[in-house]
């Protein structure tokens, strides 16, 4: 599978051992009632027709399905160049132009020199994945991660033809892409958006695992609605084996209809352990149509970092049982900040739709159009209120990742003496002085209480707090110094709550964490 996970081939020799064990087990056969005792017979004494007869509704073979759909499935081979900055080795190894030998530009590919655009190129890299025709005129659906860095794409058809392909559009958020080859009358398959298989129904995955070419594997739908952290996809979980190279290939039902696009696996080794994930057909159908039409997907945007309201978070906010999305921080100048949304607001509705989680809110916002007015119902300080936000345009996933990158890992903890600092909740706190601000590269305007030590036996340590973190909110109040944390804990204790919600700032971002209050 052309995936982010590393894969190895395992279990080849084990198959023979399993077969020997099965042949030695035998089966118990019982004669009609009253005609003697049961007998234990080896499998070789039983008719093969009775052994392999499937239960009602189970296919005897997937051969007819495979024969019908496999011509539409293709292998995708990608040539790209590795980013020189990510290549291990001496600095500048791939950033230097080749020596001038007096010759002209022959248009060749020198993997250690500069490209025609003048930018340095890294070494060549080759990868492979899968895809399938969705139209007779050459449009092919695949995964974004198969083709996102491609310099050249070559598609191999079942009949052996090799055709160059170009990218029509990509969508990082759903990991879908559309490429196209020139030609007509290609065999193609359709997405099935309505007759969805049930959990337990048979499915067939077809693709190019480990570069081996057209391969079929069968299994069942194991589950629906798997959230893998990809905010815009509820994955289908299947147990039909998919491996590296299967990415972008189709999952079929027993009628040969596409019910999903293979995308991810769960595996400690990178090889199949029977847990694979496919993008549902309705999502893939909508995205691919939009990519073909315009080449780009746009989504609504709030400009807020959000997290789930867990039972502990709800209790610490004094709203036990409440679900929703907690605002952790706001993008400066973003739509939410301009509208007056604040950190620690809990968003519970969007345009009348209940919000049960941060993922649900992200998807609802993503469905809005830029410039559209969004009506948010929030809870602030225990009281509901309505806020109108004008939706923006969501940046690409790579842009969002870049904005979240950087920061200190917490290993450069300040050297302030713990003996002079207050200790509360298992945290030893200190003011942010100029020395620690410079050492930890903290923004000049950041206020809060600096964590300089954490009691390993405390709930704070169990929740992951560490030296170098900054507490900038406590019990829904901004923190300017350690004494503000101490005061907030005292208030929460007096109110009889068992935990306090702390805003923990690390690597440039704030996350709210409920910390249990020790009565000692």
Buried (B, 14 or more C-beta within 10 A) or exposed (E): BBBEBEBEEEEEEEEEEEEEEEEEEBEEEEEEEEEEEEEEEEEEEEEEEEEEEEEEEEEEEBEEBBEBBBBBBBBBBBBBBBEBEEBEEEEEBBBEEEEEEEEEEEEEBEEBBBEEEEEBBBEEEEBBBBBBBBBEEBBBBBBBBBBBBBEBBBBBBBEEEEBEBEBBBBBBBBBBBBBBBEEEEBBBBEBBBEEBBEEEEBBBBBBBBBBEEBBBBBBBBBEBEBEBEBBBBBBBBBBBBBBBBBBBBBBBBBEBBBBBBBBBBBBEEBBBBBBBBBBBBBBBBBBBBBBBEEEEBEBBBBBBBBBBBBEBBBBBBBBEEBBBBBBBBBBEEBBBBBBEBBBBBBBBBBEEEEBBBBBBBBBBBBBBEBEEEBEBBBBBEEEEEEBEBBBBEBBBBEEBEEEEEEBBEBEEBBEBEEEEBBBBBBBBBBBBEEEBBEBBEBEEEBBBBBBBBBBEEBBBBEBEBBBBBBBBBBBBBEBBBBBBBBBBBEEBBEEEBEBBBBBBBBBBEBBBBBBBBBEE
